[in-house]
């Protein structure tokens, strides 16, 4: 199993990317890595070259580049070369902490979607109060979706939860404006009907965004526009609250500062809950190979976790099983 | 100025509703109240009958009732009678802490929308980090919206922010999946174009849900499905985090408990920020008269605040100004 890695993508590239690879090599002796980027800089952080091939590239795609233009013109960028390695069969999966837009565009244009999947989707494992977490998709690969897209997202999410996260018969829910079957937009109502008719996934009905963080479902399906808005609302609220708590403690006088010091440790466990380090990257599911986007500000640990995630995707042959599932469906 | 009040709607009705009226009478000697409900129970909490008329009703609409059926069949319910009082010109506005669905349905069916407004919307003033708050609409009166609906929401929200909250030239933003003009769903992209062409509101472009709580706009416009999902994501995240903080403190041992006690006061200011007591109710805007929904669990203080909000809506003649605005637009 070989992973193509965009070593130059992300805020702390190539340092954190390469250090993440160092870490992952210890845990996964069965993995091989192709590192795309500036060889001199990569070697600065690489512990040794076991399991690793370094491929020199001269260009970098950054967050300001228009995704489509960048994929078409920056042919010798670390990102395009990494994606192309999967396209050409030299690697089995790709990981980048660079531009999400460019990775989505490149993945779709070069690796391509599984034929019977109507639309690929961006998916992340988000934290829930019970510690189990849940997968949510689409988080913004699409800006408009049909009911059939949502059905495909449900299947992609269910396979991921089962194969990669090891959840048996994962509970799949549809994001809506009420838990009752009668609630929803015209699109979600139609999707509700289609999902209820499926026998091969465990569809538990509608869920409100108020309840997703408390562990009401293992997989939450939404159209890309709403999913993106909900994800960013969760992030914005959590970040604002943590800031307000800090400022309340700092401005609350001497006793509040002492109090703040005393609860620092318990609060840090809360930070862990919200941290992305343990959750891996966002998977672009529905393509012919695993494509994973790590956060731009990923630590080495977060990169190692994302590599572990890809390892489980490859070892379980999730993509092969999805292809089989969708082919079977098409024959009915 | 006379407000029709559904005295029997809400978790703590009629007690908190009536006590809220007691409170509001002190601040607004120019207001009169029609209290619809069980007269005996209402009088139990009513300080005196100055400014107040009590109208006996025999039925109550609760949260289990189907809104449309309830409005059509429970003709002698406190809610239908209160709405009808506005319809018949006996009162100028209506307030209820009962079923949102029934109030929306009854408002739309009986009070009716302003002719030129394509769709009414549900709007709340949400807290922001800078303390100023922002108005967001639609929060779920609609499950699907066109670009023209969003334009109407922008105008309704701008008038409310200016007339009721006293914000000069309020900054109106469109909720989207990116701040750039090119981002959005087909509907928001079209709305972006229409809003940019308006000269009578201060449209500042797209905003992401990550940034709304930090005070990036005074009015945030979204379709009802997305707005509802974002609102509930904010509520769910805030409530989960506060629970987790409490549990981290309680389970963090003796020193964490001491720390928790020391920061109790600063943290309560955070609670105030998230509290609905100060923000009034959700306004159903675009109808021919102010229709306001207070939280089901409203305290007497929250009811008094909602009455103050209605007072400002009536005193500024917001509805009259909106009618004028939309009539002018139609003549162009």
Contacts between the chains, C-beta under 8 A, distances in Angstrom:
chain1	res1	chain2	res2	distance
A	129	B	240	5.6
A	129	B	243	7.4
A	129	B	244	7.0
A	140	B	177	5.5
A	143	B	177	6.4
A	143	B	183	8.0
A	143	B	184	6.4
A	143	B	185	4.4
A	143	B	186	7.2
A	144	B	185	5.0
A	144	B	186	5.7
A	144	B	187	7.9
A	175	B	229	6.4
A	177	B	140	5.5
A	177	B	143	6.4
A	177	B	224	7.6
A	177	B	225	6.0
A	177	B	228	4.4
A	177	B	229	6.8
A	183	B	143	8.0
A	184	B	143	6.4
A	184	B	225	7.9
A	185	B	143	4.4
A	185	B	144	5.0
A	185	B	225	4.6
A	186	B	143	7.2
A	186	B	144	5.7
A	187	B	144	7.9
A	188	B	225	7.8
A	208	B	229	7.8
A	208	B	232	5.2
A	208	B	236	7.9
A	209	B	229	4.6
A	209	B	230	7.5
A	209	B	232	4.4
A	209	B	233	4.1
A	209	B	236	6.2
A	210	B	232	3.9
A	210	B	233	7.2
A	210	B	235	5.6
A	210	B	236	3.9
A	210	B	239	8.0
A	211	B	236	6.6
A	212	B	233	7.8
A	212	B	236	7.0
A	213	B	236	5.4
A	213	B	237	6.2
A	213	B	240	4.9
A	214	B	236	7.3
A	214	B	240	6.4
A	222	B	229	7.6
A	224	B	177	7.6
A	225	B	177	6.0
A	225	B	184	7.9
A	225	B	185	4.6
A	225	B	188	7.8
A	225	B	226	6.5
A	226	B	225	6.5
A	226	B	226	5.2
A	226	B	229	5.2
A	228	B	177	4.4
A	229	B	175	6.4
A	229	B	177	6.9
A	229	B	208	7.8
A	229	B	209	4.6
A	229	B	222	7.6
A	229	B	226	5.2
A	229	B	229	6.5
A	229	B	230	5.2
A	229	B	233	7.9
A	230	B	209	7.5
A	230	B	229	5.2
A	230	B	230	6.4
A	230	B	233	4.6
A	232	B	208	5.2
A	232	B	209	4.4
A	232	B	210	3.9
A	233	B	209	4.1
A	233	B	210	7.2
A	233	B	212	7.8
A	233	B	229	7.9
A	233	B	230	4.5
A	233	B	233	4.0
A	233	B	234	5.3
A	233	B	237	7.3
A	234	B	233	5.3
A	234	B	236	7.8
A	234	B	237	4.9
A	235	B	210	5.6
A	236	B	208	7.9
A	236	B	209	6.2
A	236	B	210	3.9
A	236	B	211	6.6
A	236	B	212	6.9
A	236	B	213	5.3
A	236	B	214	7.3
A	236	B	234	7.8
A	237	B	213	6.2
A	237	B	233	7.2
A	237	B	234	4.9
A	237	B	237	4.0
A	237	B	238	5.6
A	237	B	241	7.7
A	238	B	237	5.6
A	238	B	241	6.2
A	239	B	210	7.9
A	240	B	129	5.6
A	240	B	213	4.9
A	240	B	214	6.4
A	241	B	237	7.7
A	241	B	238	6.3
A	241	B	241	5.2
A	241	B	242	7.9
A	241	B	270	7.4
A	242	B	241	7.9
A	243	B	129	7.4
A	244	B	129	7.0
A	244	B	270	5.3
A	244	B	273	6.8
A	245	B	245	7.2
A	245	B	267	7.0
A	245	B	270	6.5
A	248	B	263	7.1
A	248	B	266	3.6
A	248	B	267	6.0
A	248	B	269	6.0
A	248	B	270	5.6
A	249	B	263	5.7
A	249	B	266	6.0
A	251	B	266	7.1
A	252	B	263	6.4
A	252	B	265	6.6
A	252	B	266	3.4
A	255	B	262	4.6
A	256	B	262	5.9
A	256	B	263	5.2
A	256	B	265	7.3
A	256	B	266	4.9
A	258	B	259	7.2
A	258	B	262	5.7
A	259	B	258	7.3
A	259	B	259	4.2
A	259	B	260	6.9
A	259	B	261	7.0
A	259	B	262	2.7
A	259	B	263	3.9
A	260	B	259	6.9
A	260	B	262	7.9
A	260	B	263	6.0
A	261	B	259	7.0
A	262	B	255	4.7
A	262	B	256	5.9
A	262	B	258	5.7
A	262	B	259	2.7
A	262	B	260	7.9
A	262	B	262	7.1
A	263	B	248	7.1
A	263	B	249	5.6
A	263	B	252	6.4
A	263	B	256	5.1
A	263	B	259	3.9
A	263	B	260	6.0
A	263	B	263	6.8
A	265	B	252	6.6
A	265	B	256	7.3
A	266	B	248	3.7
A	266	B	249	6.0
A	266	B	251	7.2
A	266	B	252	3.4
A	266	B	256	4.9
A	267	B	245	7.1
A	267	B	248	6.0
A	269	B	248	6.0
A	270	B	241	7.4
A	270	B	244	5.3
A	270	B	245	6.5
A	270	B	248	5.5
A	273	B	244	6.7
